[in-house]
Amino acid sequence: GENVEQHPSTLSVQEGDSAVIKCTYSDSASNYFPWYKQELGKRPQLIIDIRSNVGEKKDQRIAVTLNKTAKHFSLHITETQPEDSAVYFCAASIDSGGYQKVTFGTGTKLQVIP
Amino acid sequence: DAGVIQSPRHEVTEMGQEVTLRCKPISGHNSLFWYRQTMMRGLELLIYFNNNVPIDDSGMPEDRFSAKMPNASFSTLKIQPSEPRDSAVYFCASRYTDTQYFGPGTRLTVL
């Protein structure tokens, strides 16, 4: 089955700096890669996603890049703010014909220091 | 839309008791997922329904766990008998296209 590794497990940055979280996956059939943000005591919420036919996607201060050859994808947060502090999960999904199986990474706890 | 609804939000029970967790997916969503989240194991997929039919239950830890989806608007996850190691937050999620929307979760504590 799919195996998703996520690094680092914890990350502290100064407010205004950038944060980068990296993930690797094992199954070359994976074709959909969502990123979720989970604040303390809350549910995971989708913040950005990317499909395997796209190399990069941006949404304001958040960007995701995908290298299919290397099976790597990364989340980039620029100009970090204290409200970005949360646990971030990457995931790899095989999405075919209505069937979707998602495997999550182990999470990265991001702390933005004011 | 109210989003995915889960009940109860918190459940404290004693070892050996039966526990039933409930989920109402977003109206119109045809896929439903049950996850378990713990510090040790992270977010694990337990079972996945598509159009009310269980598609993949390979994540269900053992026979003590069972899940049903009798109709498009309701699903249950049952643990019988419960054990302390079942203590976790259980999330239900639903989707229509790509994105899974999570419910608020049920925090289960088994004493």
HADDOCK unambig.tbl for C-alpha pairs under 7 A between the chains (distance, minus, plus):
assign (segid A and resid 42 and name CA) (segid B and resid 104 and name CA) 6.53 0.50 0.50
assign (segid A and resid 43 and name CA) (segid B and resid 102 and name CA) 6.21 0.50 0.50
assign (segid A and resid 43 and name CA) (segid B and resid 103 and name CA) 6.55 0.50 0.50
assign (segid A and resid 43 and name CA) (segid B and resid 104 and name CA) 5.27 0.50 0.50
assign (segid A and resid 43 and name CA) (segid B and resid 105 and name CA) 6.76 0.50 0.50
assign (segid A and resid 44 and name CA) (segid B and resid 102 and name CA) 6.39 0.50 0.50
assign (segid A and resid 45 and name CA) (segid B and resid 102 and name CA) 6.99 0.50 0.50
assign (segid A and resid 104 and name CA) (segid B and resid 43 and name CA) 6.51 0.50 0.50
assign (segid A and resid 106 and name CA) (segid B and resid 42 and name CA) 5.58 0.50 0.50
